[in-house]
C-alpha cells in the first residue's frame, strides 16, 4: 500500500530533486487558490492600525505547526521512544504531505469565511447542490485549480489528498456525530474513491490528524494575540478582575453544560495560575508588551505541540493519537475567547449582515443571468463551462464555485457594480477565479 500512496491519478515523470509529496506541497503553495487566501479574512478584516490574520497567514502557521508535529514523532521513532505499532505508523508518516495538507486545508473557504459558507449552504440546497468548506478544498485541488490544459486540478498524490481529508466520507455518507461535515461532494465521488483506495472507511490518516490539531492550536493562539492587541479581548482583565473572569466562565457554563466544571478549571489555569497571568495591562504597543505577547504565543504553541503523543492501541494492531484532556480544554478556552468577545459583538453582527447580503445578491444575480442566458456577466472561462453543462445541479455548482473562489475585495466590487454605485471599467474583465 505504501508504494501507491505517492501515486497520482494522472501519471507524471518523477522529479530528479524532489519527492512526490514535496512537489504536492509546492504546487499548493504556488497555486492561485492559495494566493487568494491573502484576501480572505480569518475573523475580521484589517483596520487602520491593526493587522489581523488572513486565511493565508493562518494556513502558513498551521503548516509550520503540522510540520513540527510530524518531525516530533519522527525524532521519537528514531530514538526508540515509541511503541511498536506507533513506530511503524510513524515510519509511513510524511512531513511534506502533512505540511501540504495544512497549506490546502482552507482553500475552500469563501469570501467572508464561515458566514458566507452558511449563506451558500442555504442557497445551494434550494438548487439541489451543497456547499461546505472542506469538500470545496478537495474539489479545488482535484478539479478547479489550473496547472495543465489536459489534467484537472493539481494532480496531487493519494497521500497528500488523504492528509486533507479531516472528514473522510462523502456527503451522502456523513456519520450522525459529524452532521453537516464531509470531505467530498457526491459529484466528486470518483476522485474521492480513487484517493481512498486501501484506506479504512471513515478513518483519518495520521497526517490528517496532525493537520487538524495544528489548525486548532494555530487559530486559538493567533486569534488571542490579534484581538488582545486590538483591545477587543481583555486578557489583562481576565487575569486581574474576578468579575470579568466570572462572566466568561458563565458563558462557558451555558455553552458547554456537561463540561462546564472542567473548562472552568482550565480557565483558572490559564488566567489565574500561570501562562497568561503575566498579562496584567491593556496592550499599548510598548516593546516589552510585544515581546511578552510573542513569548506567550511561543510558550502556548510549544505546550500544545509537545503534549501530543502516539500510543499503541489495546488491540495491538493500531495506534492512537493522544491529546490530554486538560490540553484540549485550554485550546477550547482560547477559541471561545474569540466567540465571546468578537463574533458575538453587535458591531460585528451589523458588518456580517452586510456581508451576507453581498453573497446572497451575487448568488441571485448569477442565478438570474444563467436562467435568462445573460452569460456576459460571467468571467469567460466560467461562461464556457455554463454552455457545456446541462442539469440544474451542475449549473448550480458552477455558481457556487465562482462565488467561493472570489476574494472579499472582488466580491464587494462586483456587488457595487451590480447596484450601480461603482462605475467599474469597460476595459476590465468580469471578475472570477485567479
C-alpha positions in Angstrom: 0.0 0.0 0.0 2.8 2.4 0.8 4.1 2.4 -2.8 0.7 3.5 -4.1 0.2 6.4 -1.6 2.6 8.5 -3.7 0.7 7.7 -6.8 -1.0 10.4 -8.8 -4.3 9.8 -10.7 -2.6 11.0 -13.8 0.9 9.6 -14.1 3.8 12.1 -14.4 7.5 11.9 -14.9 9.2 11.9 -11.4 11.3 14.8 -10.3 15.0 14.4 -10.1 15.4 16.5 -6.9 12.1 16.4 -5.1 9.9 13.7 -3.6 6.3 13.4 -4.8 4.9 15.0 -1.6 7.4 17.9 -1.9 6.0 18.5 -5.3 2.5 18.4 -3.9 3.4 21.0 -1.2 5.0 23.3 -3.8 2.0 23.1 -6.1 -0.4 24.1 -3.4 1.9 26.9 -2.2 2.2 28.4 -5.8 -1.4 27.9 -6.7 -3.8 30.8 -7.4 -6.2 29.3 -4.9 -3.6 29.7 -2.2 -2.8 33.3 -3.3 -6.5 34.2 -3.0 -6.3 33.4 0.8 -4.3 36.6 1.3 -7.6 38.5 0.7 -9.9 36.2 2.7 -10.3 37.1 6.4 -10.0 34.7 9.3 -12.4 36.6 11.6 -12.1 40.3 11.0 -10.7 42.4 8.1 -7.6 44.6 8.7 -8.4 48.1 10.0 -6.3 51.3 10.4 -3.6 50.5 12.9 -4.4 46.8 13.2 -3.4 43.8 11.0 -5.3 40.6 11.7 -4.5 37.1 10.4 -5.7 36.4 6.9 -6.5 32.9 5.8 -3.2 32.7 4.0 -1.1 33.6 7.1 -3.2 31.3 9.2 -2.6 28.5 6.7 1.2 29.1 6.7 1.2 28.9 10.5 -0.9 25.7 10.5 1.6 24.2 8.1 4.5 25.1 10.3 2.9 23.6 13.4 1.8 20.5 11.5 5.3 20.0 10.2 6.8 20.3 13.7 4.3 17.7 15.0 5.3 15.3 12.3 9.0 16.0 12.9 8.5 15.4 16.6 7.1 11.9 16.0 9.9 11.1 13.5 12.5 12.0 16.1 10.8 10.0 18.8 10.7 7.0 16.5 14.4 7.3 15.7 15.2 7.4 19.4 13.2 4.3 20.0 10.7 6.2 22.3 7.5 4.9 20.6 5.8 1.6 20.9 6.0 -0.9 18.0 2.7 -0.2 16.2 3.2 3.6 16.6 6.8 3.3 15.3 5.6 1.5 12.2 2.9 4.1 11.6 5.4 7.0 12.0 7.7 5.3 9.5 5.0 5.9 6.9 4.3 9.4 8.1 5.3 12.0 5.6 6.2 15.5 6.8 5.8 17.1 3.4 2.4 15.7 2.9 1.4 16.9 6.4 2.6 20.4 5.5 1.0 20.3 2.1 -2.4 19.2 3.6 -2.2 22.0 6.1 -1.5 24.6 3.4 -4.5 23.3 1.5 -7.0 22.9 4.4 -8.6 26.3 4.0 -8.6 26.7 0.2 -12.3 26.1 0.1 -13.3 28.9 2.4 -15.4 31.5 0.5 -15.0 35.3 0.9 -16.1 36.4 4.4 -15.4 33.0 5.8 -18.0 30.9 7.7 -20.7 33.5 7.3 -20.6 33.2 3.5 -20.4 29.4 3.9 -23.7 29.4 5.7 -25.3 31.6 3.0 -24.0 29.3 0.2 -25.2 26.2 2.1 -28.7 27.8 2.4 -28.8 28.9 -1.3 -27.3 25.8 -2.8 -29.8 23.4 -1.1 -32.6 25.1 -3.0 -30.8 24.2 -6.3 -30.1 20.6 -5.4 -26.4 21.2 -4.7 -24.5 21.6 -1.4 -21.6 23.7 0.0 -19.1 23.2 2.8 -15.6 24.4 3.1 -13.8 21.0 3.5 -15.2 19.4 0.3 -14.7 22.6 -1.6 -11.0 22.4 -0.7 -10.9 18.8 -2.1 -12.8 20.0 -5.2 -10.3 22.8 -5.8 -7.2 20.6 -5.7 -8.8 17.8 -7.7 -10.8 19.7 -10.3 -10.8 23.5 -10.2 -7.2 24.6 -9.8 -5.4 25.1 -13.1 -1.9 24.0 -13.9 -2.4 21.9 -17.1 -4.8 22.1 -20.0 -5.2 18.3 -20.1 -5.3 17.4 -16.4 -7.8 18.9 -13.9 -6.7 20.2 -10.6 -3.2 19.9 -9.1 -3.0 16.1 -9.6 -1.8 15.5 -6.0 -0.8 12.2 -4.6 -3.1 10.0 -2.6 -1.0 10.7 0.5 -1.5 14.4 0.4 -5.2 14.2 -0.5 -5.8 11.9 2.4 -3.9 14.4 4.7 -6.5 17.0 3.7 -9.5 14.7 4.5 -10.4 15.7 8.0 -13.8 14.1 7.3 -13.0 11.2 5.1 -16.5 10.4 3.7 -18.9 11.7 1.1 -21.9 14.0 1.8 -24.3 11.1 1.4 -22.3 9.0 3.9 -21.7 11.5 6.7 -22.0 9.9 10.2 -24.6 11.2 12.6 -21.9 12.5 15.0 -20.4 14.7 12.2 -23.6 16.1 10.7 -23.1 18.7 8.1 -19.3 17.9 7.8 -17.9 15.8 5.0 -14.8 15.6 2.9 -16.0 15.5 -0.7 -19.2 16.3 -2.7 -21.1 13.3 -4.1 -20.4 14.7 -7.5 -16.7 14.3 -6.9 -17.0 10.7 -5.6 -14.9 9.2 -8.4 -11.8 11.1 -7.4 -12.6 10.6 -3.7 -12.9 6.8 -4.1 -9.6 6.8 -6.0 -7.9 8.7 -3.2 -9.3 6.4 -0.5 -8.3 3.1 -2.1 -6.8 0.9 0.6 -7.9 3.1 3.4 -10.1 2.1 6.3 -13.6 3.6 5.9 -14.2 6.8 7.8 -10.7 6.7 9.2 -8.3 9.7 9.1 -4.6 9.2 8.2 -2.0 10.4 10.8 -1.2 13.3 8.5 -4.9 14.4 8.7 -5.0 14.1 12.5 -1.9 16.3 12.8 -3.2 18.9 10.4 -6.5 19.1 12.4 -4.7 19.7 15.7 -2.3 22.2 14.2 -5.3 24.1 12.8 -7.0 24.3 16.3 -3.8 25.3 18.0 -2.8 27.9 15.5 -6.0 29.8 15.3 -6.7 29.6 19.0 -3.3 31.3 19.8 -3.2 33.8 17.0 -6.8 35.0 17.4 -6.0 35.6 21.1 -2.9 37.6 20.0 -4.8 39.5 17.3 -7.7 40.7 19.4 -5.8 41.4 22.6 -3.5 43.7 20.6 -6.6 45.4 19.2 -8.1 45.9 22.6 -11.1 43.6 22.0 -10.1 40.5 24.1 -9.3 41.8 27.6 -6.6 39.3 28.7 -5.5 41.8 31.3 -9.0 42.0 32.9 -9.4 38.2 32.8 -6.3 38.0 34.9 -6.9 40.9 37.3 -10.7 41.3 37.6 -12.6 38.3 39.1 -15.8 39.7 37.8 -14.6 39.6 34.2 -13.4 36.0 34.6 -16.6 35.0 36.2 -18.6 36.5 33.3 -16.5 34.5 30.8 -16.9 31.3 32.9 -20.7 31.9 33.0 -20.6 31.8 29.2 -18.7 28.6 29.2 -21.3 27.1 31.5 -24.0 28.0 29.1 -22.1 26.9 26.0 -20.6 23.6 27.4 -23.1 22.4 30.1 -21.6 18.9 30.5 -18.0 20.1 30.6 -18.5 23.4 32.5 -16.7 22.4 35.6 -13.7 21.1 33.8 -13.5 24.1 31.4 -13.8 26.5 34.4 -10.7 24.8 35.9 -8.9 25.3 32.6 -9.8 29.0 32.6 -8.5 29.3 36.1 -5.3 27.5 35.0 -4.8 29.8 32.0 -5.7 33.2 33.6 -5.1 32.6 37.4 -2.2 30.3 37.9 0.2 30.9 35.1 0.7 31.2 31.3 -1.5 34.3 30.6 -1.3 35.6 34.2 1.7 37.7 33.2 -0.6 39.9 31.0 -1.8 42.5 33.5 -2.3 45.6 31.5 -4.2 46.7 28.4 -1.9 46.4 25.3 -0.4 49.7 24.4 2.3 48.6 21.9 5.3 49.1 24.1 8.4 46.9 23.2 8.2 44.9 26.4 4.5 44.2 25.8 5.1 43.0 22.3 8.0 40.7 23.5 5.8 39.4 26.3 3.0 38.6 23.9 5.3 36.8 21.4 6.8 34.8 24.3 3.3 33.8 25.4 2.3 32.6 22.0 5.5 30.6 21.6 5.0 29.1 25.1 1.4 28.0 24.4 2.1 26.5 21.0 5.1 24.6 22.3 3.0 23.3 25.2 0.2 22.1 22.8 2.6 20.5 20.4 4.7 18.7 23.0 1.6 17.4 24.8 0.6 15.2 21.8 1.7 11.6 21.9 1.2 8.5 19.8 0.4 5.3 21.6 -0.3 1.7 20.7 -4.0 0.8 21.0 -5.1 -2.1 23.3 -5.8 -4.2 20.2 -2.1 -4.2 19.3 -2.9 -3.5 15.7 -3.5 0.3 15.6 -2.2 3.4 17.3 -4.0 6.3 19.0 -3.1 10.0 18.8 -3.5 11.1 22.4 -4.1 14.7 23.3 -4.6 15.1 27.1 -8.0 16.4 28.1 -6.6 19.4 30.0 -4.7 20.5 26.9 -7.8 20.2 24.7 -9.7 22.2 27.3 -7.2 25.0 27.3 -7.4 25.3 23.5 -11.2 25.3 23.7 -10.9 28.2 26.2 -8.7 30.2 23.8 -11.0 29.5 20.9 -14.1 30.6 22.9 -12.5 34.0 23.7 -12.9 35.0 20.1 -16.6 34.0 20.1 -17.4 35.6 23.4 -15.6 38.9 22.8 -15.6 39.3 19.0 -18.0 37.1 16.9 -21.0 37.8 19.2 -20.3 41.6 19.3 -23.3 43.7 18.0 -20.9 45.8 15.8 -19.6 42.7 14.1 -23.2 41.4 13.6 -24.1 44.5 11.5 -21.0 44.0 9.4 -21.7 40.3 8.9 -25.3 41.1 7.8 -23.9 43.3 5.1 -21.5 40.5 4.0 -24.4 38.0 4.0 -26.3 40.4 1.7 -23.4 40.6 -0.7 -23.2 36.9 -1.1 -27.0 36.5 -1.4 -27.1 39.2 -4.0 -24.3 37.7 -6.1 -25.9 34.3 -5.9 -29.2 35.7 -7.2 -27.5 37.8 -9.9 -25.6 34.9 -11.3 -28.6 32.6 -11.0 -30.9 35.0 -12.8 -28.3 35.6 -15.5 -27.9 31.8 -16.1 -31.7 31.4 -16.3 -32.0 34.2 -18.8 -29.0 33.3 -20.9 -27.1 36.5 -20.0 -23.7 34.8 -19.8 -21.9 38.0 -20.4 -21.8 38.7 -16.7 -19.8 35.6 -16.1 -16.0 35.5 -16.5 -15.1 34.0 -19.9 -13.8 30.7 -18.5 -17.0 30.3 -16.4 -19.3 31.2 -19.3 -17.7 28.4 -21.3 -18.5 25.9 -18.6 -22.1 27.1 -18.4 -22.5 26.4 -22.1 -21.2 22.9 -21.8 -23.1 21.6 -18.8 -26.8 20.5 -18.6 -28.8 19.9 -15.5 -29.8 22.1 -12.6 -27.3 20.7 -10.1 -24.3 21.0 -12.3 -25.2 24.6 -13.2 -25.8 25.4 -9.6 -22.3 24.0 -8.8 -20.7 26.5 -11.3 -22.3 29.4 -9.5 -21.1 28.2 -6.1 -17.6 27.5 -7.4 -17.5 31.0 -8.8 -18.6 32.9 -5.7 -16.5 30.7 -3.4 -13.4 31.4 -5.5 -13.6 35.2 -5.1 -11.7 37.4 -2.7 -13.6 39.7 -0.4 -12.4 42.7 -2.4 -13.6 41.3 -5.7 -17.0 40.1 -4.3 -17.6 43.5 -2.8 -16.7 45.3 -6.1 -18.9 43.1 -8.2 -21.8 43.7 -5.8 -21.2 47.5 -6.0 -21.2 47.4 -9.8 -24.4 45.3 -9.8 -26.0 48.0 -7.6 -24.7 50.8 -9.9 -22.8 52.5 -7.1 -19.4 51.8 -8.7 -18.5 52.9 -12.2 -16.3 49.9 -12.9 -14.5 49.8 -16.1 -15.5 48.9 -19.7 -12.0 47.5 -20.3 -11.9 45.3 -17.2 -12.7 41.7 -17.5 -15.5 40.2 -15.4 -14.0 39.2 -12.1 -13.6 35.5 -11.5 -11.1 32.9 -10.3 -7.5 33.9 -10.2 
